[in-house]
């Protein structure tokens, strides 16, 4: 399986070394928890996998392709099709309806309008928010915005879902619902889920745990 392979990744910000010679293999279909104390590099590692940040050194192999060798459009298209992000706080644009927020990845990928509408309805039905598509985030009932964020991340059927602290602002019941939704997609579609969090609630869902508090890491 292609998955994600990180080889000797190092990253620093100003004078602070965050990651040092980090290596690991994430297989297709894994549910990965990246854990560790505050400042250990959880979000940084997630962003490196997702292409938001570039390591100072080391190799990122995504879907069998070495990111270092990809330029411009080829790199952008790989990340757009291969990776879906769920950002901390489940951010949605309140100027847009839930349907418009969910469909943004398709719009950026120039998906035809008919296909865009069909995909929005299909994924909203799966996540149980069909009745709220015309509402704005501020009008949506509890939990619907979180589901809309997940729907947006899954819109282009990416091979990897990256979630940064997805349970940090949720009560335990809502947090468990979000994790179960991710687990169902991971199990049914063989989608890889990578969650950066210190929340111990995530641990039982994980098939692989990377502890950045351990300086030896969890290499291959």
C-alpha atoms as one frame of an Amber mdcrd trajectory, in Angstrom:
protein
   0.000   0.000   0.000   1.194   3.514  -0.786   0.196   5.390   2.395   2.561
   7.981   3.853   6.241   7.472   4.482   8.274  10.049   6.411  12.048   9.715
   6.384  14.336  11.678   8.727  12.019  14.687   8.980  13.446  17.689  10.841
  11.731  21.023  11.405  12.560  24.092  13.461  10.973  27.499  14.004  13.428
  30.308  14.719  15.646  28.824  17.427  13.314  26.000  18.479  13.818  22.494
  17.105  10.394  20.851  16.879  11.117  17.619  15.000  14.470  15.870  14.671
  15.142  12.998  12.243  11.585  11.711  12.561  10.661   8.625  10.514   7.476
   6.578  10.368   5.234   4.652   7.999   1.470   5.168   7.868  -0.329   2.470
   5.893  -3.496   2.879   3.870  -6.495   2.397   6.151  -4.685   3.209   9.395
  -6.375   5.313  12.080  -3.388   7.178  13.498  -3.197   9.222  16.670  -0.303
  11.690  16.900   0.043  12.517  20.576   2.512  14.217  22.884   2.769  17.240
  25.170   2.094  20.803  24.030   4.871  22.031  21.758   6.052  18.537  20.805
   5.196  19.048  17.130   1.806  17.357  16.676   0.272  20.048  14.468   3.601
  20.632  12.712   3.836  16.969  11.739   0.234  16.987  10.530   0.903  20.101
   8.433   4.029  18.549   6.932   2.046  15.481   5.879  -0.619  17.764   4.400
   1.826  20.002   2.550   1.016  23.148   4.527   4.532  23.256   5.950   7.817
  22.119   4.400  10.383  20.206   6.485  13.875  21.637   6.820  15.220  18.240
   5.810  13.970  14.742   5.141  11.612  13.088   2.670   7.811  12.936   2.478
   6.496  10.080   0.332   2.783  10.503  -0.333   0.876   7.998  -2.424   4.181
   6.561  -3.611   5.438   9.957  -4.793   8.321  11.904  -3.274   6.942  15.385
  -2.602  10.375  16.945  -2.976  10.331  16.102  -6.673   6.930  17.656  -7.381
   6.479  21.239  -8.513   3.613  23.672  -8.987   0.400  22.233 -10.380   1.427
  18.593  -9.999   2.101  19.083  -6.278  -1.105  21.077  -5.746  -3.244  18.495
  -7.533  -1.761  15.611  -5.556  -2.598  17.245  -2.236  -6.011  18.393  -3.409
  -7.042  14.884  -4.455  -5.138  12.888  -1.844  -5.621  14.859   1.393  -8.642
  16.269   3.235  -8.234  18.572   6.256 -10.413  18.977   9.334  -9.082  22.098
  11.031  -9.116  22.783  14.757 -12.392  24.387  15.803 -14.266  23.042  12.752
 -14.030  26.378  10.955 -16.778  27.191   8.459 -17.405  30.450   6.599 -20.565
  31.898   8.128 -21.265  33.883   4.957 -21.858  30.586   3.170 -24.532  27.958
   3.738 -23.532  24.503   4.925 -23.981  23.254   1.351 -21.664  25.954   0.002
 -19.068  25.258   2.686 -19.177  21.523   2.006 -18.808  21.941  -1.757 -15.787
  24.290  -1.675 -13.235  21.558  -2.560 -15.301  20.671  -5.621 -15.519  24.316
  -6.677 -11.738  24.722  -6.389 -11.347  21.548  -8.478 -13.658  22.931 -11.199
 -16.207  20.150 -10.686 -19.269  20.576 -12.948 -22.249  22.105 -11.131 -24.468
  19.043 -11.512 -21.823  16.734 -10.071 -21.136  19.305  -7.351 -24.773  19.354
  -6.258 -25.115  15.568  -6.365 -21.974  15.004  -4.323 -23.079  17.582  -1.730
 -26.472  15.894  -1.313 -24.969  12.405  -1.187 -22.380  13.147   1.468 -24.822
  15.267   3.494 -27.253  12.339   3.556 -24.535   9.990   4.780 -23.696  12.379
   7.613 -27.307  13.151   8.502 -27.385  16.869   7.710 -29.545  16.912   4.564
 -32.203  19.066   6.229 -29.683  21.755   7.167 -27.880  22.362   3.872 -29.501
  25.758   3.310 -28.656  27.004   6.792 -25.644  29.115   7.695 -23.271  27.741
  10.359 -24.648  30.133  12.993 -28.139  28.757  12.348 -27.196  25.094  12.434
 -28.058  22.921  15.415 -25.348  21.492  17.638 -23.103  18.994  15.915 -24.214
  19.883  12.388 -21.328  22.275  11.759 -18.862  19.616  12.853 -20.455  17.131
  10.447 -20.360  19.738   7.674 -16.610  20.136   8.251 -16.152  16.389   7.979
 -18.270  16.375   4.819 -16.075  19.097   3.308 -12.934  17.120   4.125 -14.413
  13.999   2.523 -15.895  15.779  -0.508 -13.265  14.710  -3.054 -12.913  11.215
  -1.557  -9.323  11.783  -0.404  -7.132   8.853   0.598  -6.090  10.627   3.811
  -8.040  12.700   6.339  -5.917  14.929   8.580  -7.619  16.251  11.729  -6.014
  18.766  14.091  -7.408  18.522  17.647 -10.907  17.622  16.371 -12.333  17.045
  19.867 -10.783  20.010  21.677 -13.911  22.215  21.724 -16.515  19.457  21.991
 -18.322  17.884  24.911 -17.581  14.155  25.379 -20.781  13.021  23.638 -20.187
  15.179  20.544 -16.512  14.210  20.483 -17.371  10.516  20.468 -19.858  11.029
  17.626 -17.200  12.786  15.515 -14.679  10.008  16.170 -17.208   7.302  15.321
 -18.031   9.036  12.022 -14.337   9.123  11.127 -13.944   5.493  12.161 -16.867
   4.365  10.001 -15.404   6.090   6.936 -11.972   4.685   7.715 -13.302   1.140
   7.981 -15.746   1.230   5.046 -13.566   3.062   2.517 -10.032   2.168   3.687
  -9.424   5.893   4.090  -6.434   6.756   6.270  -7.264   8.995   9.244  -4.498
  10.904  11.043  -5.511  12.812  14.185  -3.170  15.147  16.074  -4.381  15.385
  19.664  -3.559  14.832  23.323  -7.158  13.720  24.013  -7.041  10.213  25.469
 -10.568   9.584  24.140  -9.023   9.063  20.691  -6.666   6.288  21.783  -9.213
   3.396  21.584 -10.029   4.336  17.982  -6.393   4.271  16.851  -4.728   1.397
  15.032  -1.373   3.192  15.336  -0.128   5.712  17.896   2.808   8.066  17.334
   4.000   9.577  20.605   6.070  12.708  20.035   6.757  12.883  23.750   9.038
   9.880  23.235  12.286  11.194  21.748  12.901   7.833  20.078   9.540   8.195
  18.275   7.803   5.194  16.774   9.872   4.540  13.697   8.843   2.045  11.033
